[in-house]
C-alpha cells in the first residue's frame, strides 16, 4: 500500500517517540522474579506473559523469540508505549536503631514511562530480519534523604537499554529457528549516606556506564495450523561496572582515615551479570473463538553478583558487601477470546519465585516473588493496522528487612534496620500499535 508523505512523517515520529520511551523503561523498578521485565509495552502485558515465546502474533516476537518472525506476513512494525506505577513504601520496625529515626523514605518507585519498538523485514517468506529497541532490565529507586535506611541506600539506578538485531528462518512447514544479538548499554549509580557522628551526614557516590553483549537462540515448532511451541535460551550478559568512590561532606577525621586506608583511591568492582534464562511456551487455538497460552521459565539469578555499598565511619575497612541471590522459576497461563470481528480480549496470570531471602530483603532491591494479573483488548482496524490496550497488576506481598550492622549509630556505625515493605505492587498500563507493509 502506497503511503502519503504525511503518513510517513507521522509513522517516523511515532517510532522515534517509542525509542525514547524504550530508553525510559530502563528506569523501571525492580520486578518480581529478579530485575528482568516481561512488560515492554506489547500485548504480552495483557497476557501476563503467557505464551511469551510462542505467541508470535506481531513484530514484538523479534525480541521474545526471533524464530517467530517466520509466521509474520510481509514486513511488520510494532510500537509499544507503557507507563507503570510502583507502590513500595517501607514501614520502620521496633528493632531499628533509635539513632536512625523513623523516616519511611516515601515511595522510592512511583511513576515511570517505557515501551519498545520492533520491526520485522521480510527478505522472503522463509527468511526474516528484525530489529528491536527496548529496555527490560533494571531498577531505579530514590528514597527521602533522611529515611531510616539512608546508610544502606539513598538513591540507586541500575538500568539497561537493549538494541537487538535478529534473524529468523523457516526450515520446513513445522520448524523455524532464530537468533539475535543483545547489545545492552547500561548505567549504574549508587548514593549512600555516611554517618559523621556529629553534624549532618556525608555521602558516597558511584557512577559508571558500560556496554554488555549477549545473544538469544530461538525455536518455533508448529505441528499443526492451530498449535505451536516456542523455546528460547537467553545468554548471560556481563556488565563490568567499575568506578572510583566519590565522597562528599565528610568530617575531617573520617576523611583522613579513609584516605590513609586507601579507600578513596581504588576503583570498586561493581560488576553484575544479567542472568541467562530459558523459556518454553505454547499457543493452541481451541476453536474460532478461544485460544489457550502458557509458559514456563528459569533464570540464573544466583550469578547476578550485586553488592551493597556503604561505610561504617567507626571502622572504615571496606566499601562493599556481597549480596546473595538464588535462581528463579516462572509459570504463566492465559487465554484469548475473539469477539465479533475485529475485537479480541486477552487474559493472563503468572507467578515468579523469589530471588532473595524474603526474611531479609535488601532496600536496594525491594522486590521478590510475586503474582501477575493481566487484561488486554485488541482491535484490528484493517488488513494493515491494528492497536491494543493492556493492563497488568503485579502483587509482591510483604517483604521483610532485617539488616544488622553490629555497629551503633552513636559511634559511627550504620545501625540496625528492621521493618518491612507491606503489600507491595506495580501497575502497568500500555498501548501498542501494529502495522503490516
N, C-alpha and C positions, 0 to 999 in steps of 0.2 A: 504494500500500500504506500503510495507516494505521500509524503508529509510536507506541509507548508513550512516556510521559514519560521513563522510564529510558533508552530508546534515544536519544531526542532529546538528553538531557543528555550521554550518552556521546559522541554524534556531535559536539556542540559542543565538548566537552573535547578531542577528538582534533584538531578543526580549529584550536582555539586553540594546542595544543601544536605543531602543524605550522607555524603562523605564527611562533612563537618560534624554531623550528628554522630557518625560512627566513631570519630575520634573522641567525642564527648563521652561515649559509652564507657570508655576506659576508666572513667571516674566513677564507675558503678560501685556500690557497696559489696562487701563480701557476700557470697551467695552460699546457700546450703550445699553440703557436699564438697566444699572447697571454694575456690575463687573463680572457677570456670562457669560462665553463664550459658544456659541453653537459649536465653532470651536475647535475640538480636533484631527485634522489630518485625519478624516474619510470622506466618501462620502457625509456626511451632509454639508461639506463646499461648494461643487458644487451646492447643492440644496438650499443654504441659509437657511438651517434648515427646509425646507418644508417637512412635513411627519415625523417629528423628532421622535415621539413615535410610529408610525405605520409602518415605512419602514421595519425594521427587516429583512434586506437582508444579513447581515453579523454579525460577533460577537460583533460589537460595540453596538448592542442592549442590551448587558449585562449592559451597563451604561445608555442608553437612555430610555429603557423600558425592564426590566428583563422578563416580560411575553412573549416578542417577541422571546426568545430563543427557545420556543417550535416549531417555524417554521424552525429552522435550522436542516439540515441533519447531523447526526453524531456529532462529535466534531469539532469545528472551532476556528481558531485564526485569529484576525485582528491586524495588526501593522500599526500605522499611524505616519508619520513624517511631521512636519509642520514648516514653517518659516513665520513670519509676519513682516511687516514694518509699523510703525505708523508715520504719518506726522502731528504733533501737535506743532505749534510754536506760541508764544504769540506776539501780537502787542501792544506796550505801547500807551495808550490814553492820551488825553490832561488833564484829571482830576487827573493824577498820581502826587503824591507829588514830587516836584523837587529834594528833597534830596535822593530819591530812585534811581535816574539815569534813563537811557534809555535802560538798558540791557534787551534783549528779553528772555534770558535764553536758547537760542538754541532750538534744538528739544529734549524734555525730554524723548522721547519714543525710536525711532529708530528701530533697528532690534532685534528680539527675536526668539529663536528656541522653538519648542514644539512638542507635539504629544501625543500618548497614546498606550497602549497595552490591548487587550480584548480577553478573552478566554472563550469559552462555551464548557462544557463537558457533553456528553450525557450519563446519567445513564440508561435511557430507552427512547423510542420515546416520552413519555409524561413527563418525569422528567429531567430537565436540571440544572446543577450547573455552575456558572460562576464567573469570577474574572476580575476586571478592575483596571488598574493603570494609572491615568491621572491627569491633573490639569486644571480646568476650572473656577477657581475663583481667582481674584486678579488684582493688578496693580503694576507697578514699574516705577518710574519717577526720573530723575536726571537732574536738571537744572544747568546752569552755576552758579558758586558761587556768582557772582556779579550782578545777574539779579534783576530787579525791585521788584519782589515778594519774595525776599530771607527771609524776616521776617515772611512770611507765610509758605514757604517750600523751602528747597534746594534739599533735596533728600527724597524720600518716597517709602516704599515697604510694600505691604500687599498681601500676596500670600498664596495659599493653594494647597497641593498635596493630592489627594484622593486615598485611597485603598478601593476597593468596591467588597466584596463578594456578590454573588447573587444567587437566586434560581427561577426557573420558572416551572409551572406545567400546563399541558393541562387538563382542567376539562372535556370537551367534544369536539366535532368537531367544535364548534363555539367559545367557551370561553377558555381563558388561563389567569392565574394570575401569578404575580411575586412579589418578594420583594428583597431588598438589604440593606446592611449596608454601610454607607459612613463614613469611618474613615479618617478625614482630619487633616493633620499636617500642621500648618500654622506659618508664620513668620510675625512680624510687626517691621518696622524700620522707624523712622522719624528723620530727621535732619533739624533744623531751625536756621537761623542766629539770633543773638541778637545784638541790637543796643547799642554800648558802648558810643555813643555820640562823644567821642574823640578817635581817633585811629581806628585800624581795628576792625571788628565785632567779637564778641564771637559766641558761638553756643550752642545749646541744642540738645541732642541726646536721643532717647528712643529705646530700643530693647527688644523684648520678643518672645518666641516660645510657642505655645500651640497646644494641641490636641482638636478637636471638633468632635462630633458624631451626625449623623442624619440617616435618612432612606428614602427609596423610596418604594412606593406601585404602582404597575402597572397592567393594564388590557388590554388584546388584544381581540377584538371581530371580528370574521370573518364570516359574514353572507353568504358569497359565496366564491368561489375559486378566484374571481377577485377583491374582496373588503374587506378591513379590517380597523378597527378603533383602535387607541391606546389612552389610558387615563392614566396619571401618576400624582401622587402627591409626591413632594419632601418636606420633613420636614425641619424646620429651623435647623441651626447648630450654636450653641453658641460658640464663641471664647473668652474666658475670659482673654484677654490681660491685664496685669498689670505690670508696670515697673517703677523703680526709675529714675528720671531725672538725666542726666549727663551733667554738664556744663563745658565748655572749653573756655579759653581766655577771661574771664570776667574782667572788670575793678574792682579794689579793692573796690570801693564804692558800685558798683552794687552787687558784691559778698557778701558783708556784709549785705546789705538789704535783699537779697534772703535768706541768712542763718538765719537772725533774724526773718523772717516771716515764716520759716519752709518749704519753697518751695523746698528745696533740700533734704529733709529727708522723704518725704511721697511718697509711690507708687502712680502713676497715673492710674486710672481705664480707660483703653482704649478699653474695650470690645466691640465687634461688633457681629452682628448676620447675618450669611449668610441666606438670606430670604427663607421662604417657597414659593412654587410655584406649579401651576398646568399647564398641557399641554394636549390638545386634538388634535389629528391628524388623517388624513385619507390617505389611498392609494387606488386608483381604476385603474385597468387595463382596458383601453378602448377597445383595440384590441391587436393583436400580435406585434404592433409597439409602441403604445403610452400608457403611464400611467400618471395619474394626482395625485398630492400630495398637501396637505395643512395642516396648523397648526394654532392654536390659544392658547395663554397662558397668565398667570398672575403671577407676582412676588411681594412679600410684602416688598418692599424697605423702606417703612415708619418705619419699625422696625430695620433698619440697625444699627444706632447708632454711626456712625463715628464722630470723633471730630477733630478740628483743634488745633494744639499745637503751642504755642508761648508765648512771654512775652514782655510787654511794660516796658522798663527799667525806664521810668519816674514814673511809679506807679505799680510795680510788685505785683499784688494781686492774680492772678490766671494764670495757665499754659494751660488750655484747654477751648475750646468753642464748644458747641454742634452745629452740622450741621443738617439741616432739609432736609428730603427726602420724596418722595411720591411713591406710588405703581406704577408699570408699567404694560403695556399690550403689547402683541406681536402677529403679524399675519404674515403668510408666505404662498406662493403659488409656486408650481413648477411642473415640468414635466420630464419624462424620455422618450427617444426615442431610440428604438432598431434598430441600423443599421444592415446591413448584419452581421450575426454572425462572430466574437464574440464581436463586439463593441457596447457600449451603451453610449448615451450622456445624461447628466443631466443639468437642468436649474433651477434657483430659484430666487425669490425676496422676501424680508421680510421688515417689519417695526417694530421698537421698540420705545415706547413712552418715554418721558423724565422722569428722576427720580430726578431731582433737578430743581431749578428755572433757566430757560435759560437766564434770565437777570442778574443773579448773580452767575455764576458757580464758584466753588472753584478751585483754582490752584492745590489742592490736587487730584481732580477728573475731569480732563478736558475731559469729555465725557457727552453725554446726548442722546436725541432722534436721531435716525439715520435710514438710508436705507441700506439694504444689497443686493448685486447682485452677484449671484454665477453661476459658469460654471464648468462642470466636464466631464471626459471621463473615461470609464471603459472597460477593455479587459479581457475576460475570456479565459485564455490560455489553460486550460484543465478542466476536471471534478473536479480537486482538487486544482487548483491555479488560482487566478485572481489578477489583480492590477488596480489601478486607479490614475489619476492625477486630481487635483481640484484647483480652484482659486476663490477668493471672494474679492469684494471691499465693504468696509463699509464707507459710506459717512455720516459724522457727522455735516456738515454745520458749521455755525459760532456760537461760544459760547462767550457770553459777561461776563466780570468780573467787579464787582463794589464793591470792598472791602474797606469800610470806617472805619478807626480805631478811628478817632477823636483825636488822639494824634500826634502832629507834629514830624517829624523825628528829627528836630533840638533840641528837648527837650527830646529825648529818645524814642519816640513813633515808631510804625510800619508804620505810614503814610497811605496814601490812594493809593490803587492800582486800576486803571481803564484802561480797554483795552479789547482785545478780542483775541480768538483763531479763525483764519479765515480759512474757507474751510478745516476743519479737515477731515482726512481719514485714514483708515487702509487697507492694502493689505495682504491677506492670500494666501500662496502657500503651497499645501500639496500633499503628495503621500501616498497611502495606499496599503498594501499587504494583501491578504486573502487566507488562507489555509483551506481545509477540510481534516479530517483524518478518 
